[in-house]
């Protein structure tokens, strides 16, 4: 399973290599925008894309990006809760 994380393209860093800086949840990382770029690479700036292993795989709209980021936040919170429950259960079993 692949998981794309929404990120916004904030600047072009190397037009020849089709590289841009994307901001993903406040963290900036360089990504390849070949999959979403048009003839004018600068038109990608400001757009939202699903980022996966250093590539902007597909363009998405801002509403979809916000929904996906919120779902990912909830998944992270649920994972933390499940881990806490598992740790509590293990502590109970150790106490027996």
C-alpha positions in Angstrom: 0.0 0.0 0.0 1.2 3.5 -0.9 0.5 6.5 1.2 0.7 9.9 -0.3 0.9 12.8 2.1 -0.6 16.2 1.0 2.0 18.9 0.5 2.0 22.3 -1.0 4.6 23.3 -3.6 6.2 26.5 -2.3 9.1 27.1 -4.7 11.0 25.7 -7.7 14.5 24.7 -6.6 16.0 23.2 -9.8 13.9 23.6 -13.0 16.3 21.5 -15.1 15.8 18.5 -12.8 12.1 19.4 -12.2 12.7 19.7 -8.4 10.7 21.9 -6.1 10.3 22.6 -2.4 7.1 21.2 -0.9 5.8 22.0 2.6 4.3 18.9 4.3 2.7 19.6 7.7 5.1 22.5 8.3 8.2 20.6 7.2 9.9 21.5 3.9 11.4 18.9 1.6 12.6 18.8 -1.9 10.4 16.8 -4.3 10.3 16.0 -8.0 7.3 17.6 -9.7 7.5 15.9 -13.1 4.2 14.1 -12.6 2.3 17.3 -12.0 4.2 19.9 -13.9 3.0 21.6 -17.0 4.9 23.5 -19.6 5.6 26.3 -17.2 7.1 24.8 -14.0 6.4 27.9 -12.0 2.6 27.2 -12.4 3.1 24.4 -9.9 4.0 26.8 -7.1 1.0 27.1 -4.7 -0.6 23.8 -5.9 -1.3 20.9 -3.5 -0.1 17.4 -4.4 0.1 14.0 -2.9 3.8 13.5 -2.0 5.2 10.0 -1.9 8.9 9.0 -1.7 10.2 12.3 -2.9 7.7 12.7 -5.8 4.6 14.9 -6.2 2.5 12.1 -7.6 -0.8 13.8 -8.3 -2.3 17.2 -7.9 -5.2 17.6 -5.4 -7.3 20.6 -4.4 -6.9 22.4 -1.1 -10.1 21.0 0.4 -9.0 17.4 -0.3 -5.6 18.2 1.1 -7.1 19.5 4.3 -9.4 16.5 4.6 -6.6 14.1 4.1 -4.3 15.8 6.6 -7.1 15.8 9.2 -7.7 12.0 8.6 -4.0 11.4 9.0 -4.0 13.3 12.3 -6.8 11.2 13.6 -5.0 8.0 12.6 -2.0 9.1 14.5 -4.0 9.9 17.6 -5.8 6.5 17.3 -2.4 4.8 16.9 -1.1 6.5 20.1 -4.2 5.5 22.0 -4.0 1.9 20.8 -0.3 1.8 21.8 -1.2 3.2 25.3 -3.9 0.6 25.7 -1.5 -2.2 24.7 1.1 -1.0 27.1 -1.5 -0.9 29.9 -2.7 -4.4 29.1 0.9 -5.6 29.1 1.5 -4.0 32.5 -1.6 -5.7 33.9 -0.5 -9.1 32.6 3.0 -8.6 34.1 1.5 -7.7 37.4 -0.4 -11.0 37.6 
